[in-house]
Amino acid sequence: MTIRLYDTSARQIRDFAPLTPGCVSIYLCGATVQSAPHIGHIRSGLNFDILRRWFAYRGYDVTFIRNVTDIDDKIIKKSAEQDRPWWSIGYENERAFNDGYGALGCLPPTYEPRATGHVPEMIEMMRGLIERGHAYEADGNVYFDVRSFPEYLELSNQDLDELRQPSGEGETGKRDPRDFAMWKAAKPGEPNWETPWGRGRPGWHLECSAMAHKYLGSAFDIHGGGLDLVFPHHENEIAQAKAYGDDFATYWVHNAWVTMAGEKMSKSLGNSVLVSEMVKHWRPIVLRYYLGTPHYRSMIEYSEEALREAESAFARIEGFMQRVAEKAGETPAPAAEVPPAFAEAMDDDLGVPQALAVIHTTVRQGNSALAADDKEAAVARLAEVRAMLGVLGLDPYDPHWAGEADRGEDLHGAVDTLVRLVLDQREAARSRKDWATADAIRDQLQQSGLVIEDSPTGPRWTLGPR
């Protein structure tokens, strides 16, 4: 068994070899909490939640760090616009992110450090970089000298001579316009901290280098984040950490975006779909299926039609599970191991789409067993399906989804009582050979979104696609 992952720095899929046998350390760039999350933000957390679950299934002891960027230019701007303390905005949105992660079934990180809680570590890193000749102070700012680090831009594969480094307001005194800020001099009315080079606040890139060092040491296995972070954020993290003396990350794993009309979903484009609103209209487990089942390196083009297709696909899985549980008189436990084809797909760069195909094939086999009245085979297939769904965080019988299941069962019970009354009328019409009335009742139920199936034990109903 070997897990293989696409490493952005190598531009190829590589066998995963942990630094410490049996252990895996992961640092994921988490939320910048200037506003509430849309589904594009949560996708990254979901993808790495599945990666983490797969490592755990394969027997690894996982340390998973997901940071919170609770101070940056956007948060400060929002603070001024809303006349609210910066920390109030950050904390409110940090809670919204955690609500979103939780609603979609993401396991909590091992540690979730905030940037503002690690200023001493940032000062220590800057001091070391200045002493080694990789950084310098100017006008109260501290900059990283990119020409002092020959490996700069190897991750993003750019040419330094062609580089146009993003630069913020007040970043004066640079020796080279491509140098980037690690520390920004204080401005009136902005939050600031004391340093040997004057009061100011941290730069975005320095935060993650310092926190990764504190919680994972000088070397760790995997650094993750969205594809948009390759440059400048991750490139600058590497420069700071390695120039400081860290080996830093062995593998770089990046997830693709959720797009709308071909554009990356973002608040600046005004096309965001907030998680807090989405869960009012779609079951959270369906949202997880929709966001988590495409390959993590594939773009997701958002549409309600695609969401409805995901809902229907997941309903087919749930319908099978429900029918087997009814036949067995109980809910069978998950199998001890997932099928080999599922494991092979997951080992191959987290191939969730191929793994999902194994789930649907197993569901079809289970349905065939039900049709043949082979209870033992149907129960075995359900156990396999539960094991596979559990790895993806999608087992509807998992305690996390219990509240959702309870609400669904309450609603299902109420609807079932009403539908049964109508079906009794249809059965009465059939018994007196009034086929026109029976067909009319069936057609009316179908127009209401219900699918009626005549089985040997009597009619049964399920929800059809929206």
N, C-alpha and C positions, 0 to 999 in steps of 0.2 A: 504494500500500500504506500503510495506517494502522492501527496497533494501537490498539484502544479498550479502556479499562478502567473498571470501576465504581469511582468515587472516593467513599469514605465521607464525606469532608468536603463534597462537592458534592451527594451523594445522587443521583447520576446517572452514566451511562456517558459518559466523556469521551474525545476523541481524545488519544492520547499524543504529547506534543511534548517531546522531551528538552531539558534545559538546555544540553547540549553536543551538537551534531549528531553522530550516529553513535555516541554513548556513552549508557549508562544506568547510573545509580547506585542501588543498592537497599540499604536497611537493614532487616533482619528481626530482630524480637525473638526471640531463641533460648531456650535451656533455662535454667530455674532448677533447679540440679542438687542438689536435696535428696533425690532418689530416682531409680530407674531409669525409663526412659520406657515409657509405654504407647502404643498405636497412635494415640490421640488427639493425643499430643504430636508424633509423627512426621508426622502428616498435614500440619501447617503447613509443615514442611520440604520435604515432597514437593510440595505445591502450588506453592511458590515455586521449587523446583527446576525444575518444568515451565515456569513463567513465565520463568525465567532461560534455559532451553534454547531457548524460542521466540524470545526477544530475540536470542540468539546466532545462531539460524537465520536471522533476518531481517537479520543483518549488523551488529548492534550489538556494541560492545566493552563487556562487562558487568563492573562492579565490584560484588561481592556481599558484604555484611558481615552476619554472623550472630553476635551476641554470646553470651557465657555469663555468666549471673548466678550468681556463685560465693560470694556472701555475702548472706544475708537472714534474716529471723526464723525461717523454717522450718528452714534449715540449722543455725542456732544451737540451735534446740530439739532437732533430731536429735542434735547433738553432745553435748548434756547427757544426753539419754535413753540414748545408746549409749556414753557415756564415751569418745568418740573425738574427735580434733582436727577442727575444722570443715573445714579444708582437705583432710583425708583423705576425708571424706564427699563433698565437692564434686568432688574429682578422680576418685574412683571412679565417680561418676555421670556426670561429663562424658565419661569414656571409654565408659560404657554408651550414652550418647546418640550419640556418634560411631560406635560399633559399629552402632547401629540405623539411623542415616542411611546408613552405608556398605552395610549388608546390603540395604537397599531401593533402592540405586543412586543416592543423591543425590550430586551433585558436591560436592567440598569448597568451602567459601567462599573468596573471595579473601583475606579476613582474618577471624579468629575471636577477637576480643579478650575478655579476662576483665575483669570489673568491678574486681576488686581490683588490677589492674595499671594503673588509670587514676585513682587518687586525686588526683594532682597536677592533672589536668585538671578534676576535680570541684571542687577547692578554688578554682581559677582562675575557674570559672563562678560559684560562690557569691559570691566576692569581687566580681565584676562586677555581679551581681544586687543585692547589698547596696548597692553604690555608686550604683546606678540607682534605688534605693528600692523594689525589687520583692521583697526578702527581708530578714529580720532574725534576730538571734540571741536566744535566750531559754533560760536554764538549760543552756547547752551544746548545745542543739539549734539548727538553722538551718531556718527555715520560709519558704515562699513565700507572699507576700501576694496572695491570689487577687483581691481587689478592686482591686489595682493594675494588673491586666491586663484591659482591657475585653473582649477576644476570648475570655476563658475560657468554656469549655463549648460553643463553636461546633461542635466535632467531634461531640460526643455529643448536642447539641441539647437541653440541660437548662436549667432556670431556676435561677440561683444562689440565689435566695431559698428555693427548695425543696430545695436540695442538702444531703445528709447525707454529708460526707466521711469515708471510713474513717480511723480513727485507731488508732495503735499504743500499746502500753504505754510509759509514761515520756515521752510527748509532752506535756510541761508548758510553760506560759508562752505559749500561743498567744494572739494578739490577736483572732483570729476562729476559731471551731471548724472552719471550712471550709478554713483554711490547711493546707497539707500539708508534711510533713517532707522536707527535702532532706538533712539530716544529723542523726544521732541521737547524743545524748550517751552516753558510755561507761558501761556497767554492769559491776559486778564479774564477772570471769571470762569476759567476752565479748571477741572480737577488736576492736581499735580502732587508729586512726591519729591522728597529731598534726595539728592544724589551728590556725589563728589563733584559733579560738573554743573550743579545748579538744579533748581526745581523744574520739574517737567512731568511728562507721562510717557509710557512705553510705546514703541512702535509695534505694529501688528506682528511682524515676523519674529521679533525677539521673544515675544510671549511664548510661542510654541516651542522654540528651541530650548528655552529655560525650563519649561514645564516637562517636556519630554525627558530632559536630563535628570530632573529631580525624581520623577516617578519610575523611569525605566532605565536610568543609568546612562553610561557613555555609549552603549550599543544596545539595540533592540531589533526585533524581527521585521515588523511591518509598519509602515507609515501610510495612512489612507486619507482620502478626501475626494472631493469633486474634481472633475477634469479641469475646471476653471482655476484651480489652485496651483497647477503645475508651475506657472509663472504669473506673478513674481513670488508668491508666498512660499511655495515649497523650495523653489530654487534658492531663495534667500535664507530659509531655515537651514538648508544644507551648508551654505557658505559659512554662516555663523557657527553652527555646531562643529563642523569639521575643522575650521580654523581655530576653534577653541581647544580642539584636541579629541573630540568625540568621534567614534566611528559612525555613530548615528544609525539610520535605518538600513537594513540589508535589502529589503524589498519595498518598492513603491507601487501601491495599488490605488487606482483611480476609477471612480464610477462616473458614468455619463449623466446627462441632464434629463429633466422632464421639460419638454418644449411645447409651445403653443404657436401654431402657424409658423413652425420652423424656427422660432426664436427661443432662446433659453428663458425659462420661467424665472422672472425676477420682479421685485417690487418696483424697480425703476422703470420697467416697461409697462407697469400697470396691468399685468396679465396674471397676477398671482391667484391661486386658489387656496384659500386658507383651510388648514386642517380642521380648525374649530367649526367651520361651516360645512365642510365635506362630510363630517361624521354625523351631521344632522340629517343628511339625505341618503347616505350610504352606510351600510354596516361596516364597522371598522375592519372586520376580518376580510371583507371583500376588498376594501382599499389596500390592505396588506397584500392580498393575492394580486391585485392589479399592479402595484408598485414593485413587489418583490419577485415576481415570477419571470419578467423579461431578464435577459442576461445583463449583468451589472455594467458591462461596457457598451451596451446598446442604448441609444436614445429612445425615450418614450414620448411619443407625440400624444399629448392629452386630448381626449375627446370623450363626451358622454357616451357615444356609441361604443367606444372601446371599453369603457367601464361597465356598460350593460353586458357586453360579451363576457367580461371577466365574471360578472355576477352570475350569468347563466352557466358558465363553465364550473364555477365553484358549487352552484346549486346541484349540478349533476353528481358531483362528488358527495355532497351532503345527503342527497336523496338516496344514494346507494348505501351510505353508512346508516341512515335511519331505517331502511328496509331490512338490512341484516340484523340490526339491533332488535327490531321488532320480532324477527323470526327466531333469533337466539334467545329472546327473553331477557337479555342483558347487553351491556356494551362491552364487547371483548377488549382486553388490554392490548396495547401496542405490541407488535412483535419485538423480540430482543434485538434483531438486526434488520436493516433495510435490505431490499433485494440487491444483488450484485450490480445490476445494470444502473440502478439509482446511484449507488456508491461510485461507480465508475464515472458517471456524468458529473457528480459533485466534485470528485477529485480532479477532474479536468477543468481547471480554471473556473470553478464554481458554476458548472453548466446547469443552472436551474431550469432552463427551458427543456433540455433533454431529460432531466430528472422528472420534470412535470409530465412529460410524455409517458414515462414509466408509471406514474401514478394513474393516469387516465387509462392506460392499457390494463392495469391491475383492476381498476373499477369495472372495465368492460368484462374482464374474466369473472369478476365477482357477480356481475349481473347475469352472465350466462349460467353460473352456478345456481343462482336463485331461480332462474327459469327452469333449470333441470331439477329443482328441489334438492340440491346438494348442499345441505346446511353446513357441513364440515368444511367444504371448500370455500363457501361464501364467507364463513367466519375467519378462515385463514387469510383470505384476501383482505378483509377489513382490518385485521391485525397488521398486515403489511402496509396498508394505506395509512393507518394511524401512525406507524413508525416513521414513514416518509413525511407526512404532514407535520409531525412533531419537529423534525429537523428544520423545516421551513417556518416553524412558528405558526402553523395554520390548522392545527388539530382542533376542531370545534368542541371536542370533549375535554380539552385542556382546561384546568381551573381558571386560567386567565380569561377565557371567553365565557366562563360560567354565567356571569351576569347577563351577557348578551343572549346566551342560550335560554336563560330563564325568561327573559322578556319575550324572546321569540316563541318559546313554548306557551306562554300565557296567551299571546296573540293567536298562535296557531290553534290553541284549544278553543278560543272564542269563534274563530273563523270556521273551524272544523264542525262545531255544533250547528252553525248556520248552513254550511254547505251540506251537511248530512240531511237536514230537513229537505233541501231541494233534491238531493240525490234519492231520498226515499220516495219523493213524488215521481221522479224519473223511473225508479224501479217499479212503482205501482203501475205506471203507464206501460212499461215493458211487459209486466205480467198479464195485462189485459190486451196485449198486442197492439197498443196504440203507439206505433212506431213514430208517427209524425210528432206527437207531443214529446216523446222521449228524446228524439233528435233535437227538437227545438230547445228543450231544457239544456241538453249538452252544449248546443251552440251558444246559448246565452251565457253559460258558465265560462266557455272558452273566450268569449268576447270580454268577459270580466277579468281575464288574465289567468284563468285556471285551466290546467290540462287534466282531462278525465281519462282514466285508464280502467278498462273492465278486466278484472283479474278473477281467477277461480274462486277467490274468497269474497268477491264482491267488488263494487267500484271503489277506486281510490283517486285522490286528487293531489296535484302538486301545483306549485306556482310556475307559470310559463315565463318566458323571457319578457322583459318590459317592452 
